[in-house]
Amino acid sequence: MHPLAGARIVAETNRNRGPRASPEPRRRTDPLNAMSLDQILIFIPAALLLGLSPGANNLLAFASAARAGWRRAALGVIGRVVAWAVLVVLVAYGLGAVLEASEAAFLIVKWVGVGYLAYLAVRFWNAPVEAEPALPPTGALMRREFLTLMGNPKAYLLLTAFLPQFVDPAAALTPQLLGLGLLYLLIEAVAAMSWVTLGMVVGAHALTPLRRRLVNRVSGGLLGLAALALARTDRAQ
């Protein structure tokens, strides 16, 4: 074959193939680099408003600080932060979708949470007031915060519905969910301190048995209302 004929064949073949497709951009997989600054700036105020809402854990933090003081209640919030960390990982890997799809799984988690909140409500309501109250150990406060959050299926579904609103479709999903979840843990801790401080202020004025009884009844009543609200929720809410 003549060399010029071979060159023409190669050129014709390249024309038939068309332009080469550009390689797809690599997706970011590092949780710390998976989010843009715009995402973070939009996420922070929305998460702060969510964290400040009067949910079961915030009411528990208020009640704990009113009885045990700021320091113990603040340390107790560590249990909540650990629970949120567990939930973020579970939701990032699909447990939220399981609860959203399974009525049985949702109901099991919900009624365990209702029962535990009702138990705490009775404990606070009937707490003794005649003598100086014994301060609950910090470990017990951490355990209460942890179990209260883990027993609330709306927390799982909240993360499933809330976090994906701030993800970038051009980046890998799971690292973004983990990164946003980590940021939410910090915001949740800050919001919890507001409720702890409020509870401490109220508790500082409960120096007489009558006032301590009033604080206990208010705290128990709020936790009872939280249990009732959780009992009335369903997956569609």
Secondary structure, DSSP 8 states (H G I E B T S, - for coil): --HHHHHHHHHHHHHHH-S-----------TTTSS-HHHHHHHHHHHHHHHHS--HHHHHHHHHHHHH-HHHHHHHHHHHHHHHHHHHHHHHTTHHHHHHH-HHHHHHHHHHHHHHHHHHHHHHHT---SS------HHHHHHHHHHHHHT-HHHHHHHHHHGGGG--TTS-HHHHHHHHHHHHHHHHHHHHHHHHHHHHHHHHT--SHHHHHHHHHHHHHHHHHHHHHHHT--TT-
